[in-house]
Each structure stands twice: as C-alpha cells, then as structure tokens.
C-alpha cells in the first residue's frame, strides 16, 4: 500500500483531550510496567488467516509482515500517538522473557534501527526486528539490514533459533493524522502444522493468547472470519473461557464478502446480539482482497471501497445501527474503550504499585545488606554483630527474654529433681518434709516425688545407726559420725540432677547460638560451618569446665565435715523440729486411740532434728550454687569470649595452605540473586510510581 492517508479519529476534540491518558499508558508500557501490574490493553487475537493483520493495518495505517509464511511470530505492540510533528515510526525490541522463557523482573526495551520516516519502510523493519527476537543469542544490529530476498522463506526460517517468541516488537508511530491508541497483536492461533516437531507451537501460542486475554484489564478484540463457521474458530472458545460473562470482549467479523449465499442470516443474528452475545457487541469490517493488495491499493481507497460495500451489498445496506460497520467506527470505539479504561483504572494501578513496592521493601528488610569491598573488615563486623546478638540474649537486652525463659524453666526443673532425692523423717505416724516450703508449687511443675518415691527414715532406723556408731564415747555424748553418714547417704544423689541440668542448658545454648550464627552467616556457605564448629567447640569447653566446678561443689558438700555458717537458722530450725517432735510424742501417748507408745530416745531425736535442719539449709544452698555455677561458669564465660572464637574461625585452619579469606565471604548465589532481583523490582516500581505521581494520579 502507498499514499499513507488513513481515516482516523486523531483530529477530534475527544482525541485531543485523551492524548495525556494514552501517553501515560504508553510511558508505562515502555518501561515494562505490564510485567508488574495489569494495564488496560486492547488485545487483537484470532485464528491464523482470520484477517487480523489486515484489520490492524487498517487501524494503524501501516503495512505489517503478512506475506505467505511471514505471519506474526511474536507479540507486536503498536503505539499510536497523535503529534504535530511529521509522521515517524520507531521500532523497538522489548524483552520480557529470558532465553529460557523465564519472566524478567524488569523488561528491557531498546530501539531497533533508525527512526523510520516513511510508512512503506515499516513492514521490512518489523520483519527484521521479529527475526532479531527469534535469534536472541545474536546482536540485534546483525539484522538491521537483513536481506530476505537471498533465501526462500523456508530457508530463512530454518536458520532462526526460535519459531515463536513471547518477546515483543514495538512500533511507536507518531504523526498529525495518527489516532491515540495502544494495541497488542498476538500470533494467530493455529490448529495444524506440517511438521510433527512443530506441534508444540500449537499449545505455546494458545498459552500466549490465554496469558494476555485472561488479564482483567484486557479488552479482547476477537477477530472472526466470516469464511468459516464461528463455532469452529478457536478464539471463540478461548475468549469465553477468559471472559465468561462476555463483558470485555468485542467481536470483529472480517471477510464479509466471503459469506456463502444463503448463510447471511447466521451472521446477522450475531450482529443483532441474538447469538454469541457480547456486552461490547460486534463490528464488521471489509478489508482489501489479495488481488487489491497486489495492485497496490492505498488506505484511502480501501476505506472508500469498504463504505461502498456496506452501502450497496445485502444484507449490510439495510443493517442498523450503521456505526457497527467499517474500520472507522471500530477505531473510534476502541479508542473510547481504551481511554475510559485508563481513566477508570489508573487509581487502582497506582494502589497496586504501592502495595507491591511495600511488599518488596518488607522482603528486602529480611535479606542482609550487600557486603563492602574489604572482606577482613566485613568479617570483623559480622563476627562482632553475631557475638553482640548472643550477648544481648544472655543479658536480656531490648526485652529479649526467650533464652532465659527456657533456661529458667530448666533451672526450676533441676530444683524439683534435686529435691526428689530428699528423705522424709517419720516419728510415730507423723512425717516431716524439710523442704515443703521450698517446693511450693509455681503452677509450672508439680512435685511428683510423693512419699511413695522418697526414702522414709524412721526413728528406729536412726536409733540403730546411732548405736552402731557408738565407740569410745562417754555416756550422754552423741556420735557425730551418725549424723554425717545420714547426710552423706543422700548427698550422693545430688550430682546427677546437676549434670542433667547442665546438659539441658547446653542444648538450649547450642540452639540459640546456632540460630544467631545462621542469622548472620547462613548466606556464606563456606563460613557458616566454620563459625558453628568453633562456637560448638568453645561451648563444649565451657561445659567441661562447668562440670569440674560442679564436681568441686559436690566434693565440698559431700565431705566428712558438713558445714554452715548460718548458725542462727540451723539452731532455730533444730529447736522448732525438736519442739514439734516432742508435741507429737506427747499427743500420741495421750491419745486413747494410739496403740503404740513412743518412748522418744533423746539421742535419736537430736540426730533427726539436726539432720532435718541441715538438709533444709544444704538443699537450698546446693540448688543455688549449681544454678549460679551454670550461669556464670558456663553461660557468662561463653558470652565473654565468643567473639574471639568467631574471629579464630576466620583464620586458616590446620592443612589449609590455599586459604583465601575472600572464599569465606562468597555469598550464597540464591541470596545475592534474590537481593538483586528485589532491588531491581524496587527500582522498577519506584519509576512507575513516580511517573503516575508526576502525571497527577
């Protein structure tokens, strides 16, 4: 076609007021906003050879690749912009998918070739741009002057790396007679291929069409050829699936001059809305036949012939409303629909961008910052940060109490396990529990060591031990060894609960230290293991030292000479026990219901009262001493020197002759890639948001 003089709505007052809305849409599309948010889009789709390319040519006023075998092999975006400047067209390539078919976070749009100043040059440049996309491993400039004449279509196509691509050829056309529109042209849907190996493209193209038309802001322009029955055309099924209520689908009937005689009424029912009803209705267009195209018909003549056809041919000459017939009316309708969609959805698009930007920033907050260029300085900074994190937990800084909630639970558990070794003294029918007050329930633990599990020490047993211990003693003296043997017999059981407690606290510390190491170092596969190894090694050293302290405490408590400086408590408790014992004996002997008289040997009662009063002091003292030893010798000592141990992990170990510090801070590829992707997404979204704010949205 020549003589570019298309009939457009570019000169209407409506178009002038709509320029800014089309421009913001085009701006968003140029920056690839459609990869992040759904944009209002007019999508042309239909079966191959349904006349879709001819329809787009009529609307845009340019020729597109449409010769035999050169139909669309990629997505094509046509951006039409009314401008006071002379007519021009800039072809660009927008890559939205990588070579493996993965969706890019930020599409890249680059100019392809020079600015075109004549419509007749668009078709060949668009073909060359399409070929560049079909050969992604080559440079686009390799195809700026590609010669299609030297090879047949089949020979040329065979050299392409891809048969189809999801990436986009963009045509941005400006001029005084150009309408304000933005259109997407999708590859024609195919049902059959000549080669078996090409069958996969049938589904590939269908998926591409589905991806575009299922978006809620898409206006589906279903191109339907009157040359074939409507029910046989795949686009009808796909459009109904994507737009179940038919609210955003507009049907365009092409090739009305090929309708078989006697079947016009079928198509008239569709036009009237009696069949295949759509909310946006149907339009009919009549574009040039192959013969007319070969003769070089221009756009003005094509529209003139179209009008003549609808004014003279039955049943179209009598069809109403008339504004459903012809490209000019369709063009205006599409412009109206698109402008209205842009106005209506811009606020929601802005909100969606803001929400996504907030989500991206939240995800970025969860990813560690990228390291600087000095690996040793970064290692020092990270080890210090990790050590401080552990110290903060141990010191409960900033209300961090989780660690101590677990440790305190184990210390209380130790207290109850220790006290489960205590003896119960029995005089007559009365039993004395020296630690009853100490074991008042806290609600968290129950004292499960009932009398059935505790050793009951009766008066007779103590009396027997006293008699066995007597040696060269003057009358009236109590053998000291009897008291010592009674105490030591039960102190032997104290060590096991103490070591169990240390073991459990060690498990808690191990978990928290590993968590702290993971939080700081997990992104460095070569470093995190070393950090944990040195931390666990040092933790074990602290544990072993603490075990030695506990052994020392047990040796002191289990010596042959029980000791306390708390004479006041000891004397008071012993006096109270003797008083209570005497009262029990007197009450027992007075009662007519008691069959056994308690004589109450003074030496025996003296030893029992002494042992009870000492146990009351010693059990509490041991529980506190062991707990304090675990806290200070194990936990605090670990916290004090852990930073030094972390730094040791960053130095060469034995046998590491080829040690490289840079290898330690080589970040996990997944994390660095994720951070880069999020930063790129944030930048992309900020650019989009800035454009909308600047627009006044």
Secondary structure, 3 states (H helix, E strand, C coil): CCCCCCCCCCCCHHHHHHHHHHHHHHHHHHCCHHHCCCCCEEEEEEECCCCHHHHHHHHHCCCCCCCCCCCCCEEEEEEEEECCCCCEEEEEEEEEECCCCCEEEEEEEEECCCCECCHHHHHHHHHHHHHHHCCCCCCHHHHCCCCCCCCCHHHHHHCCCCCCEEEEEEEEEEECCCCCEEEEECCCECCCCCCHHHCHHHHHHHHHHHHHHCCCCEEEEEEEECCCCHHHCHHHHHHHHHCCCCCCEEEEEECHHHCCCCCHHHHHHHHHCCCCCCCCCEEECCCCCHHHHHCCCCHHHHHHHHHHHHHHCCCHHHCCCHHHECHHHHHHHHHHHHHHHHHHHHHHHHHHHHHHHHHHHHHHHCCCCCCCCCHHHHHHHHHHHHHHHHHHHHCCHHHCCHHHHHHHHHHHHHHHHHHCCCCEEEECCEEECCCCCCCCCCCCCCCCCCCCCCCEEEHHHHHHHHHHHCCCCCCCCCCHHHHHHHHHHHHCCHHHHHHHHHHHHHHHHHHHHHHHHHHHHCCCHHHHHHHHHHHHHHHHHHHHHHHHHHHHHHHHHCCCCCCCCCHHHHHHHHHHHHHHHHHHHHHHHHCCCCCCCCCCCHHHHHHHHHHHHHHHHHHHHHHHHHHHHHHHHHHHHHHHHHHHHHHHHCCCCCCCCCCCHHHHCCCCHHHHHHHHHHHHHHHHHHHHHHHHHHHCC
